Amino acid sequence: QVQLVESGGGLVQPGGSLRLSCAASGFTLDDYAIGWFRQAPGKERVGVSCINRNHRSTYYLDSVKGRFTISRDNDKNMVYLQMNSLTPEDTAVYYCATEREYCSSSRYTYAYWGQGTQVTVSS
């Protein structure tokens, strides 16, 4: 069965850090661009970051540039999102998703999605 599973979320204080992981099973993650999205209650699901196939390029939401770093380990079939200097505005459910060809600005082009991991930034 094809699956994506996010992990690493939790409760963190402002200024803290978390590393989210996206693990793939049933397919090779290396064959896809991988995006990280987040959705806060009552808000749209928006793209946070994306990494293209074979480490070709990366993209970031302007508000997270300099704080978040996306990376992939193809040997482990994993993608990561390192999040530093977190603020309450980063509170959301974070999802990883696959795009068959390349990073897209539209969430509707991503075929496979994980179930999400909750990130809460609060003092």
C-alpha positions in Angstrom: 0.0 0.0 0.0 1.3 3.5 -0.9 1.7 5.6 2.2 3.2 8.9 3.4 3.6 9.4 7.1 4.6 12.6 8.8 6.2 12.8 12.2 8.1 15.1 14.5 5.3 17.6 15.4 4.5 18.7 18.9 4.3 21.6 21.3 7.2 24.0 21.3 7.8 27.4 22.8 8.4 30.5 20.6 11.9 30.6 19.3 12.2 26.8 19.5 12.9 24.3 16.8 11.4 21.1 15.4 12.3 18.8 12.6 9.5 17.2 10.7 10.0 13.9 8.9 8.1 12.5 5.9 8.5 8.7 5.4 7.4 7.0 2.2 6.5 3.3 1.8 5.2 1.4 -1.2 7.0 3.7 -3.7 10.3 5.4 -4.2 10.2 9.0 -2.9 13.1 9.8 -5.2 10.8 9.8 -8.2 8.8 12.8 -6.9 9.1 16.4 -6.0 8.0 16.7 -2.3 6.1 19.6 -0.9 5.4 20.6 2.7 2.0 22.3 3.3 0.4 23.6 6.4 -3.2 24.3 7.4 -4.3 26.3 10.4 -8.0 26.1 11.7 -10.3 28.0 9.4 -7.5 28.7 6.9 -6.5 27.4 3.5 -3.9 24.8 3.1 -0.8 26.6 1.8 2.6 25.5 0.5 5.5 26.0 2.9 8.4 24.5 1.0 9.2 22.1 -1.8 12.1 20.2 -3.1 12.4 19.0 -6.6 13.4 15.5 -7.8 17.1 14.6 -7.4 17.8 17.7 -5.3 17.5 20.0 -8.2 16.0 23.0 -6.5 14.1 24.2 -3.4 11.4 26.7 -2.7 10.1 28.4 0.4 7.1 30.5 1.5 8.5 34.0 2.0 7.5 34.1 5.7 9.7 31.0 6.5 12.8 31.8 4.4 15.9 31.8 6.6 14.1 29.8 9.3 13.0 26.5 7.5 15.1 24.1 5.5 13.8 21.3 3.4 16.0 18.3 2.6 15.8 14.7 1.4 17.6 11.4 2.0 16.8 9.2 -0.9 18.6 6.2 0.6 16.2 6.3 3.5 13.2 7.3 1.4 12.7 10.3 3.7 12.1 14.1 3.4 12.7 16.5 6.3 11.6 20.0 7.2 13.9 21.7 9.8 12.0 24.5 11.4 13.9 27.1 13.6 12.9 30.3 15.3 9.3 29.2 15.5 6.5 31.7 16.1 2.8 31.2 17.1 2.0 32.0 13.4 3.6 28.7 12.5 1.0 26.7 14.4 -0.8 24.4 12.0 -1.1 20.8 10.8 1.8 20.1 8.5 1.5 17.7 5.6 3.9 16.3 3.1 2.8 15.5 -0.5 4.2 14.2 -3.7 4.2 15.8 -7.2 5.1 13.5 -10.1 7.1 16.0 -12.1 8.2 19.1 -10.2 7.3 21.6 -7.5 4.1 23.3 -8.2 2.5 26.4 -6.7 -0.9 24.6 -6.7 -1.7 22.1 -4.0 -4.1 20.4 -6.4 -1.3 18.9 -8.5 0.0 16.8 -5.6 -1.2 13.2 -5.8 -0.2 11.6 -2.5 -0.7 13.1 0.9 0.2 12.1 4.4 -2.3 12.5 7.3 -0.4 15.4 8.9 1.4 16.2 12.1 0.4 18.9 14.5 2.8 21.7 15.3 1.8 24.1 18.1 4.0 27.1 19.0 2.9 28.5 22.3 4.4 29.8 25.6 
